[in-house]
């Protein structure tokens, strides 16, 4: 099979923390022919979507030994599968690439589908699961934040469309930097941001469950390093494979219809 990966500049990927290269390597081990292309290379013409793609392979199945072919324009619908893997920011460039990929017709399968990625930014789509998320407010009004902190105590503040653990802070009314952190968010972000009640249990890690067409197939736990509230791999968190619990299954089953196409 021919498999395409829409990713960021490959020489900027961190082999130790980025999961795109391991995915491509695993695809190679499964005897697929693999290509990567940048979101900025997408072109719509003659009712078809094209990308400037390069074939990528790994000598001796080693991540660091990747070999890149020459760039050539290919039809995206010639790929059997396309993995959409570029990092946020979730801006108009990002959204535009989803709109273009959504024009790809035929049997090409996307992981995940551009329509789902565009319409379900994770920090907003989770609001549909009010019974399983911590107390949450999305705002850029300082009074709303102060009221929320007064009611819930320590909280975590972060951008709606960030990634990799960037700009995530613990908000504590007793912290001398409390007002400065809030003012920084108000000054630097045009859109609202998210504040959630801090869960001390994060020291034991958070769990990510991988679903295929709504069915849970695997899970991993991301564990923060010492004196850190962020479990993101990009900022030094560790990860380990874990079993899917009965509680996890109940959550997945209760929301299965949302993840099926």
C-alpha positions, 0 to 999 in steps of 0.5 A: 500500500501507499501511505501518506503522512502530512507532517511538519518539516522532518528535520525539525522533528525530535526523534526522542519525542515525536511519534510521527517517525515511529509511525512511518517506521512501523508502516515500513515494517508492514511492507508499505511504501511511505511518503510525507508532505507538508500542509503548505504543499497542498494544491487543489486544481482540476478538481483534485488535491495534490501534494509535494511528497517525498518518499521516506524509508529507514535503513536497517529499520533505525529511526535516525537512519531515514532516507528521503527521496526527491520531491514530486507532485502526487495526487493525494487520492492515490494514497491508500491511507493518509495520516494527518500529523502536523502539530498545532497551532490550530490556526487558519493555515491548519484549518485550510489544510483540513478543508483541502483534504476534505475534498479528496474523494475515493477510497483514501482513508484518513487518520483522523478524518479532516472533518473530525479534526476541524470540527472537534478541537480537543479542549472544546469538544471535551465539553460534551463529556461534562460528567467526566471532566473536572470543573471547567471555565473558558473565558478571557474575563478576569472576573470570571477567572477570579470567581472560578478560582475562589470556588475551586482553589488551585487551577490549571490555565492553558491556551485552547489551541496549544500543544506539547505542554506549552503555556500551561501554568498552575494558578494559585491565588497565593502565588505572587505571580497569579495576576501576572499569569492571567494578564499575560494570557489576556494580553497575548491571546485574542481568543478565550482560554481554558481554566480547570480545577487542578487535580493533584492525582496528575502526579500519577499520570494521565491516560490516553486511550487509542480508539479505532472506529470507536473501539478501544485498542490500546492505552498509555499513561503519561507521567510527569517528571518530579516537580512538574504538573505537565505530563507531555512527552515534549516537556520530559514526561515519561510514558508506559503502556497500561491496561484498559480498565473497566471504567475506561471501557464504560467511558468509551462505550458511553461515547462510542457513537461520536467516534464512528464514521 
